[in-house]
Amino acid sequence: MKTTIARREFFQNFVVGAAGAMAFPYIARTAGSTGKLNVACVGIGHQGYKAIMAAKKENLVAICDVDLRNQPGIFDDDEPSPAETFASRSNIAQFTDFRRMLDKMHKEIDVVLVSTPDHTHFPIAMAAMEYGIPVFLQKPLAHNIWQVRTLRKAMHRYGVKTVMGNQGHTTEGIRLIKEWYEAGVLGEVREVHCWTDRPRLPWFVQPDSIPPKTEHVPKNIDWDLWQGPTKTRSFSNEFLPKRWRGWWDYGVGCLGDIGCHSLDAPFWALDLGIPTAVDVKLDKPANLHYTPFAAHVTFHFPARGAKPPVTLHWYEGRARPPKLDGMKDLPADGMYMIGSKEILYNEGIFPESPQLWPRARMANYRDVLRKRPLARIGGGPFQELFSWIKNEGPKTGSNFDYASQLTEVVLLGAMAIRSGRNLKWDGGNMVVKNAPELSEWVKEPVRKGWSYGENLWI
């Protein structure tokens, strides 16, 4: 691995010396002649397998995963395990280390689709972007605020096309929500409520002990590489392949899992930006290692020009929002925005079926609600990115400019839950004003050999 790191450091030094010039200006290598992109997938279980399926009309050239166990019951029964995918695609280049894949094949790859646990999003995306390769990156964008801001810088420094995998940002529903708000249907919105029933099975399971019981590292898994930039710790099946989200070293809790979906519509429609304060209520004392099973987070967003301040409430697990008048039961997931004129309600994780509440109120706005001033797109974020790369479609909506700010909101909420403290956020200086000791969560330390993006801050 010494040669890989040395080559990357040489590249970073070149970029700094060239005052930000791209060392690898991106040109689609295949689309011009065949209409297909050369796709590489890093992380090919569950969401990663969905990435492979999304790329079936393109040209899959490489797959990469560190967990190649082939044991029944470990992975989803309705999807092949990474080991099975490797076996069924023996004609495609296969790797366990994304750095070796990029070193060997970067000239042949048009786009990298990253579907790994949260704590490894950043180094994989950065390594690809340093080679000038476009990136799809699963939500949340990264594991800490310094990382999301660095990814945004990298998008511009290296001139790459990007998208985060919050599928709801490509839907018809999210466009309706923004259109109705901008048409004045809701009036002034000062209060928003979003919720999810997670944590729940199979992703979140209350651990028997903290830290979990040490277990033998199974055959066919690279545990050191799975840990990536985080501190080294003993192996446990409590972490993978599904349960890492609840452990703060690897995941971002329920907010990281669902927040980039549920908060997306109000964040975009109201142009919320970054909050100045985050309050939290927990049913039990904060746990520095594992997410709680009930949390109520309140984000305070300042006024934006003529738009008033907004208080956004997030509820997870056993914590629930107030029911709207006439509502019998709360669905497992949902969102409502309270305006001075009307209430907008959406059931589910994604903004797919917005309505005014109660629904009969929609009859008063038939002409306005029928208008469609915003452009519509076809397909989800994978297809949106592929079209942009091929110059067949517009810039992705959840590119890293947008996604970095949405994810920063999610990460601030997760920091409040993890610490159990109300936070005063100085976004300009990237500091928690009332708890500067949390700086180690704003920019987390990394293991030797896993440092990326430092040059972008020089």
N, C-alpha and C positions, 0 to 999 in steps of 0.2 A: 504494500500500500504506500510505501514511501515515494514511489515514482508518481502515483496519482496526486498526492498532496503537493509534491514539488511542482508538478505541472500546473496545478490550480494556482499555487502561490505565484508562479511566474506570470500567469495570465492576469491575476489581480494587480501585480506590480506594473504590468504593461498598461492596464487601463488607467491607473493613477498617473503614470508618466505621460500618457497621451491625453490628459485632461478630460477623461470621460469618453474618448472615442471608442466605438465598438470594435473589439478585436475580431469578432465573428459576426459580421452583418448577416442577418437572416434572409435567406432566399429559399422558398419552398423547393425542395429538390425533385419532387415527383409530380406535383399537382399540375404543373404547366404542360406536361406531355401525356399523362395518364388520367388526370382528374382525381387521383387518389393520393392521400398523404401517407407517408411512412410513420407508423404509430408505435411508440414504446409504452408499455404499461408497467408501473412500479407499484407492487401490492396488487395481487390478483385474486384475493379471496373476497367474497361478499360484494361490497361496493366495487372492488377491483374487477370482479368478474363482470359486473354491469358495464364497466368501462370497456372491457374487451368486446362485449356484445354491441355497445354503442359504436365501436370502431369496425364493425364487421363489413361495412361497405368501403372501408379504407384498406390500407395495406399494413397489417400487423407484422412488425419486423423483430420485436424483442419483448420479452416478458421477464419480470424480476420479482422474486419473493424470497424471504428468509425462513419461512415456516413451511417446510415440505413434508410434514408428517402426513401419514396416510392411515389414520386411525378412525374408525367409524364413530360418529357422535361428536367429534370435535368441531367440525364445521357444519354449516347449514346443510340439511339433508336434500334440499331442493336445488342446490347449486354444487358444482364440482369444487373439490378442495384445490388449493394451489398445486399439490402434487399430481392430482388427476389432470389439471389443466396442462401441466408440464408434459405429462405422458401423452396427452391427446394432440399436442402441438410440437412434436419432436422436430419438425422442419423449421421451427422458429428459434432464433437465438435465445438462449436461456441463461439467466444470471441470478445469483443471490445477492450480489453487491452492486448497487446502482452506480457506484463510482467506476467500477470496471466496465459496466455497460456503456456509460457515457464516454469514457476514455477510448474505448474500442470502436464505438459505433456513432459518435456524435455527427459525423459527416453524412450518415445515412438516415438520421432521424429528423422528421419534420415537426413532431409534437410529442411531448411526454405527458401521460395521464397518471397522476399520483393519487393513490387511494390507500395510504398507510395510516397507522395511528397518529394522533395529533402531534406527538412530540418529535416525529421525524418529517413532518411536512416541510419545514423550513430548509433543512440542509439539502433535501432532494430537489426541491424547486430551485434553490439557489445554484446548485451544481449544474442543472440544465440551463438556467438562464445565463450563466457565465459562458456557456457555449452558444448563446444566441438562439436557444430552442424555445418555442412557445410552450406554455404549461397550462394544463388543467390541474387544479389543486382542490382536493376535497375540503369541505368546511369542517371546522373553522380554519381560517387561512393558516394560522400558526399557533404556537403554544404560549407566546408572550408578546407584549406590545412592541418591544424593540424589534422583534422578528417581523411583525406585520408591516411596520413602517419601513423596514429594510427591504422587504419584498416590493413595496411600492416604489422605492428608490431604484431597485434593480430593474423593474419593468421599464423605466425611462432610460436608465443608464445603458442598458443592453438592447433597448429597442425591440422588446419581445411582446407578443400578443398573449394575453392571459385571460383566465376565467376561474372563478371559484364555483364549486359545485353546490350552490343553493338553488335547486331546481325551480323553486317558486318564483324566482326573479324573471323567468322566461314565460310565465303563465299569462293567460288572458285576465285572470282575476286581479293580479297586482296592478295591471294597467287600468282596470276599472276603478280600483280604489284611488289611485293617484288622480285619475280624470275627474272622479266625483268630488274629491277634495278641492282640486284646482278650479272646478266649476262653481265652487261656493255652496255645494249642496249641504255640507256638514257645518258650515260656518267656522268659527274659531275652534280649534281643537287644543285643549289644554290637558287632557287626561286620556291615557291609553292603558288597557289591561291585556296582558298576554299570559297564557298558562299552558302547562303540559302535565300529564300524569306520570311522566318519568321522574325519578328513577324506577324502572321496573325490569322484570325478566325479558330477555335473557342477558341484557347488556349490563345491568346493575344488580349485584347480589351482595347483601350485607356480608362482609368478610368475617370469618370465624375469629381471626386474630389480626392485629396490626403490630408489627409487620406480619404478613402471612407466613405460614409454615414453609420452610425451605424444602424444595423438591429437587430431584435429580433432573438435569437438563436432558430432555428426550433426544433420541437420535433424529437427525435430519432437520434440526433447527439451529440456526446461528444466533444464539442468545445474545452474544456480545454485540452483533450487528443490529439485532432488534432493538436493543437499548439505545443505540445511536448516540446522541450528544449528552444524554442524561448520566448521572452518576451510576457507577456499577453497583448492582445489588444481586442477591441470590435469585435464582429462578423459582417461579411459582406458577402453577396453572391458574391461579387467581387473576393473572394478568392477561393471558392470551389463550385463544385468539379473540374472545369477545368482551372480556370484562375489564379491559384497561381503561375505559372511559371514566370510571369512578375514581381511579387512583390519580391524584393530582400530579404526580411525576410524569404521567403519560397522557392523561386526558384533561379535558376542561369541564368535566361534569355534565349535568343536564343542559346547562346553557350552551356549552360547546356542541352538544349533540343536536339540540333543537332550536337554540336561539337564533342562529343565522337563517332559519326558516321563518319562525314566528315573528321575529322582530323586523324582518326585511320590509314588509309592506308599510308599517308606520314610519320606519326609518327613512325609506325612500320618499313616500308621499309627503311627509311633513318636513323633509329636508332637515333632519334633526341634528346632524353633526355629532360632536363629542360632548358628553355630559360633563358638568363641573362638579357633581357630587353623586355618590351612590350610597344608599342606606340599605341595611339588611336586617331581617328578623329570622332567626332560626329556632326550631323547637328544641334543639339540644345544643350544647356547647360546640363551637367550631372544631373540626378535626383537620389537622394539617396534612393528613395522609389520604383520607377518603371522603368523598362527597356525602353530605347529609341527605336525609330522605324527606325533608321538608324545608323550603326556603322561600321567603318573600323579599325580593330585591326591588328597590325603588330608585330609578334613574331620574336625575334632575337636569333637564336640558334648558339652557338659557334662551332668551328671545333671539330670533333670527330675522333681523330687519323688522318688518311690520308684523311678523308672525310671533305670537305670544310664547312665553315659556311653556314647556310641556313636562308633565310628570308621567313617566312610563313605569307601570308596575309589571313585574315578572313573578309568576308563581310556579313552583315545581313540587312534584310529589304530593304530599298531604296538604300543602298550602293551596288554597283556592281563592279565586276572586269573588266579589259579590255577584249574585245573579242579577241579570237585567229584569226589569218589570215584565211579568208574564212568562218568564222562563221557568219551566218545571225542573229541568236537570241541566247541569253543565256537562258538555261533552268532554271527552278525555283531553282534547287540545282545542285551543281557540284564541280569538283576539277580538276586542271591541275598542272602538275609538269614540269618545264622547265629545260631540261638537255642540256649539251654542245653538244650532238649528236641529241637527239630526244625529243619531247614533249609527255608526257603521259596525256590522257584526260579521265575523267570518268563523266558520266551524272547521276545525282540522289544523294540521301542521302547516300546510301550504295555503296560500291565498287563492284558492280555486273557485270559491262560490260566495263572494261577498254579497251582502244585502243590507238594506236599511232595517233598523229594528224599531218597532215591529215591521214585518215585511209589507204590510198593507200601506206603509208610508211611501213605498216606491211609486205608487200610482200618482203621487203628486208631482213627480219629476220625470215623467215618461220621456219627454222630448230631450231633456238634458242627459238622461242616463243612456240614451241611444247613441249619443255622439261618441266617436272614436278618434280623437285627435292624435293619440300616440301611435307610433308605428308598432305593428305586430311582428313577431318572429315565429319561425317554424322550428319545432323540435326543442329539446332541452339544452342545457349548457354545453354538452359535448358537440352537438351539431352546430350550435351558435358559434363556438370557437372554430370548428373546422371551416365553416363558411367564411369567417373573418380572415382566417389564414389564407384561404383560396381567393380572397378579394371578391367573394360572391355575396357577402352580407356585411352588415354594419358592425361596428365595434361592440364587443360583448357588454351587456349591461352590468354584470357583476365582475368586471375586470378588476385588477388589483388596486386601482385608484379608489373605486367604490368599496370593494370587499375589505380592504384594509381598515377602513373606518367603521364599517359594520362589525367587523371582528373585534376591533378595539373596544367597542361597547360591550360585547359579549365577555371579553377578557377582564374588563373592569368589574363586571358583575360577578364573575367567577372568583376574582381576588377578594371581593367583599365576603362571599360565601365561605371561601377557604379560611380567611382570617377571622370571620365573625365580627368585623369592624366596619363602621361607616367610614367612607373614604371621601376626601376632598382632593379632586384631581386637577393638577396643573398640566393641561395637555401641551402647552407650549414648551415647557421644560421637561415633560415626561416624568413628573414626580408626584407622588402622593403626599400632599402638603402636611397632613396631620399624622402621617406614618411613613417617613422617609426610609425606615428600615425595610419596607416592602420593595425597595429597589431591586432586591435579588429576585423578585418575581417579575418585575417590569423587564429586566434583562437578565435571564437566567445564566448561570455559569455553564460552560460546556466542557466536555472531556477533550483532552489533547487530540488534535487531528480532526476535530469537528467544528472548527471555527470558520464561519462564512460571513461575508458582507461587511466586515470591519472597514474595508477600504472605501465603502460608499459613504462613510461619515467623515472622511478626511476633507 
